[in-house]
């Protein structure tokens, strides 16, 4: 009986290539990865890969847009919808979403690659900034403004707040996915997000004194 081969749709190939690229980058490291290996993993010729992506850098940029960029846009939308109604709830929801996503190795793989490659490639760093960090900065500015207008937050520097909120998410990603340092008492990323938000909102001073 003759074998039948399923013909893949051309529009599906970029995603297949990116899946293969992420697997190869993760296994071999970005610098050591070869387009030939990515093509083989995707079941395509090297020439076919170049039809969609002219370089490894282009693949990494697309992976950023597919993961961290998508997450940043979702964060901006969450703030736009939730912050005018309840800025504190929006803050908690934002950190919960980011913490949960960044604890997922499949989602955090591209940002972790960028951390290792940004120093080598200003283009990769600039792309990550435009697709992720600039969007996150706008979202944080909008959240802060909504909180100030509602009388729930005091006015602080947006960049300081962005670093304060983004730092724990990045630290959680690095500690859990790279160093396998799992939290001893808070295993759920959503619960970790809540604990971090409590620290941001109330600090280390006992709650009754802070109030």
FIMIGU-305257 format. One record per residue: residue in three letters; y, x, z of N, C-alpha, C in turn. Coordinates in pm, whole numbers, plus 50000, padded with zeros to 5 digits. Last residue first. Layout:
<rs>
ALAYXZYXZYXZ ...
</rs>
This chain:
<rs>
UNK550814993955823551454981055805552724980055883 UNK550115018655928550705018155796551425004955774 UNK548985010056169550215017956174550905017856038 UNK546744996256078547744988856157549064996656167 UNK545315016955939545895005555868546984998355949 UNK546015051356004545305038956038546045026755986 UNK546695071655719547195066255846546405053555878 UNK546005079355473545045082355578545485077055714 UNK546965053555235546905067155285545845068955391 UNK547245029055111547475029655256547405043755314 UNK546895031854835547815021654884548175023555032 UNK545045052754812546315053354739547335043854802 UNK542925043354970543605055755006544965056854938 UNK542245020454825542705019154964543445031655010 UNK541405032754589542605024254588543135022154729 UNK539075045054683540185053254635541475045254633 UNK537515022754744537865032254850539055040854810 UNK537255011254488537925003954596538365013154708 UNK535795031454359537135027854311537915020454418 UNK533425029854501534225042154510535655039454464 UNK532575005054416532925006754557533745019454577 UNK532105011554149533085001154180533525002154326 UNK530055030754164531395034754120532465024354151 UNK527955031554444528435022954335529845027554294 UNK527575048254663526845050954539527365043154420 UNK528785062454924529275052454829528635055254693 UNK527665083055072527695069755131528135058855033 UNK527585106354914526555103955015526505089355060 UNK527965110054561528525106154691527415102654790 UNK526425138154401526535123754417527135120454553 UNK526825161854196527185160054337527455145154359 UNK526295171853943525315163154008525555162154158 UNK528115185353794527575192253911526515184153986 UNK528495166553582528335180853556527645187853672 UNK528605140453682527895142953557527675157753527 UNK529925141453935528665134253920527905138253794 UNK532195157753906531285160054018529925153553995 UNK533465147053677533005160953679531955163053787 UNK533995120253757533225123253636532635137253643 UNK535565124253982534295117253996533395120153876 UNK537775136753864536975144053963535605137553979 UNK538745116053704538265128353642537365136153738 UNK539425098153910538485094053805537895106253735 UNK541305112654063540015108754121538985104654016 UNK543425115853858542705126953918541365123053979 UNK544645091753797543695097553702542855108653762 UNK546295086754017545255077153982544205083253889 UNK547935109554027547265104954148546105095654115 UNK548925110653770548055121353817547275117253941 UNK550455087053773549375088753675548405099653719 UNK552305093053972551345082253993550165083453897 UNK553735113153847553045116153972551975105653999 UNK554755098953632553825109953606553065114053732 UNK556465080553761555315075953683554295086953662 UNK557655082654088557605089053957556325085053884 UNK558305049954231557905063954239557885069754098 UNK559385022654409559555030154286559225044954310 UNK556785005054581558085011554579558175019854451 UNK555244973254511555224987854509556644992954526 UNK555944946854538554664951254595554554966454602 UNK558034934454410558244938654548556994943454616 UNK557824929454147557224919554236557434922854383 UNK558964952354042559654939654021559124928754115 UNK556964970754114558314971854171559054958654159 UNK554804961753956554704962054101556044962854170 UNK555824965553700555464951953744555364951353896 UNK556104993453702557284984853686557004970753733 UNK553415001553725554385004853829555604995753821 UNK552404991753482551844987153609552834989653723 UNK553875006353297553994991853298553484986053430 UNK553005032353358554425029053370554615013953379 UNK550305030053294550695032753432552155029453456 UNK550485025853018549875015753104550295017653249 UNK551635049952933552345037252912551805026353004 UNK549545067253007550865068653068551685055953052 UNK547505059252839547345057752984548685058753056 UNK548635067152596548365052952620548225050452770 UNK548685094652632549945087552611549785072552635 UNK545885099952659546815102252769548135094852752 UNK544655090452405544205086852541545345087852643 UNK545755098052167544805087052165544415082152304 UNK547435119652226547985107952156547075095752166 UNK545675137352362546895132552426547395119752359 UNK543765142152170543375135352294544605129852366 UNK545345155951985544725143251947544325135452072 UNK546015178752128547075169552086546505155952049 UNK543475190352160544255186552277545335176452240 UNK542825195151893541985186151972542765181252093 UNK544845213551833544745200951758543925190751835 UNK544405235751991545575227352020545515213951948 UNK541475247352096541995240151980543185231352020 UNK540845259552333540595266852209541315260652092 UNK541445240352522542115253352530541965261552404 UNK539665219752447541115217952429541865231152435 UNK536965222952507537455227552377538965227152362 UNK536355212652755535895226152724536525231752598 UNK537475187452742537895196452849537495210852818 UNK536005176252534537415179452512537915189252618 UNK533575171852661533655181452552535085185852527 UNK534375151952836533905164752890533915175652784 UNK535045131052656536085137452738535645150752797 UNK532335126952554533415131852468534565137752551 UNK530905117952786530495129852712531625135552628 UNK531475094452913532245106252955531905118652874 UNK529655076652804531075074552782531875087152811 UNK527215086952887527425084252745528895082352712 UNK527435088553168527405100853088527645098452940 UNK529585070053359528535068253258528525080753168 UNK531785073853506530535077653570529355076253475 UNK533765062853353533685077353355532435082453426 UNK533375035153406533155040753272532955055753277 UNK534015032953677532685028853630532385035053495 UNK536665041853675535665048853754534255045653706 UNK537935022953509537915037053473536805044553547 UNK537514998953652537065000153514536935014853475 UNK538725005153899537305001553894536745003253753 UNK541355009053819540605020453872539115017553870 UNK541914982353735542064993753645541225005653692 UNK541564967253964540704964753848540734976353751 UNK543634977754122542244979054165541274977054048 UNK545854970153966545594984253998544144986454037 UNK545594942453971545504949453843545214964253866 UNK546044937754240544734934554184544534941654051 UNK548734945854243547754953054324546334950354273 UNK550064927954066549984942254035548934949754118 UNK549544899053938549214905154066549024920154044 UNK550934892053697550454881953790550234887653930 UNK551564915353557552644905753588552234895153690 UNK548924927853543549984933053630551104923053657 UNK547154915553352547024913353495548204917353580 UNK547934921653085547544908053122547644905853273 UNK548584948653087549504939053023549204924853067 UNK546294959853205547574960253275548534949853219 UNK544424955153001544204949753136545514949153213 UNK545534970152793545444955652781545254949052917 UNK545214995952894546554990952864546564975752854 UNK542424996852906543214997953029544624992553007 UNK541774995852637541334984852724542124984852855 UNK542825020352560543405008052505543004995852588 UNK541115037352702542555037452729543225024852678 UNK538655031652580538845028852723540335028352758 UNK539125041452324538825027152343539055023052487 UNK539405068552391540505061152330540335046152346 UNK536875075152492538045075552580539225067952522 UNK535335065452239535005064252381536265063652467 UNK536415067751986535345058052007535075055652155 UNK538185088652002538715075351973537695064552007 UNK536295109152046537335106152145537875092052125 UNK534905108651806534205105251930535185101952041 UNK536905117751636536395104051620535635099651744 UNK537135143951730538285134951737537855120451726 UNK534595153351664534965152551804536165143251821 UNK534785152351384533775144351454534145142551600 UNK536795170751341537015156751301536015147651369 UNK535505193851427536685189151499536965174451467 UNK533605196951228533165193251363534335188051445 UNK534865181750921534625192851013534065187651145 UNK535175159250762535335172350699535005184150790 UNK533135131650741533845139950838533955154150783 UNK532095119550512532705111350615533565119450712 UNK531115139050352531795127850288532565119450389 UNK529715155550520531065159550484531825148650408 UNK527265142350519528065142550641529515145850608 UNK526375147950262526675134050298527525133350424 UNK525905175450280526965170450192527355156250225 UNK523695175750446524935181650494526115176650410 UNK521945144150437522195157650388523515162750446 UNK520525127350725521355128050605521435142550557 UNK519595122050980518765118750865519515118650734 UNK520925130351200521335117451144520465113151027 UNK519785155151237519605145051342519955131151289 UNK520735167851004519305165851023519035154951126 UNK523475168351060522965161050943521485157950958 UNK523485185051283523965171351295523435162851181 UNK522585208551170521785202251275522185187651294 UNK524655213950990523295212150941522425204951043 UNK526775218651157526785206151081525395203351026 UNK525885231651476526055233451332526005219851263 UNK527075243051793526535232251709526835234851562 UNK528415261651941527155265751880526595255251783 UNK530665247752032530845259951952529565263651877 UNK529595226352183530375223852061530435236151972 UNK526165226052284527545230252304528305229152173 UNK523665215552249523895229252207525255234852247 UNK523685189252358522525197952374522875212752351 UNK526165178652287525755178652427524625188552451 UNK526185181452010527225188052089526785189352235 UNK523985164751949523915179051921524965186752002 UNK524935139452034523675144852087523605160052067 UNK527245137151880527345137152026526085143152089 UNK526125137051622527035147751662527135148651814 UNK524665113051624523975125851609524835137351656 UNK526765095051649525705095251750524965108551745 UNK528145101351413528775103951543527745104051656 UNK526295092651222526695106751226527305110151362 UNK526245065551278525015073351291525335088251301 UNK528885058751219528405057351356527135065351379 UNK528875064250937529755071551029529305070651175 UNK526845045550838526615059950845527585067450936 UNK527425019450797526785022950924526685038050943 UNK528385017150544529345015250653528745018650789 UNK526065019950384527035031050394527995029550510 UNK523005009450529524295005750472525285017250487 UNK519885023350442520965021550538522265018250467 UNK516955008950339518175015550292519315012650389 UNK513775014750440514975006850466516205014650425 UNK511135018050223512135025150301513365016350317 UNK507725011650212509065006850183510025013850275 UNK504805024950063505725024150175507085019050129 UNK502135007249903503295016049897504215014050016 UNK498805008650000500005000050000501245008950000 
</rs>
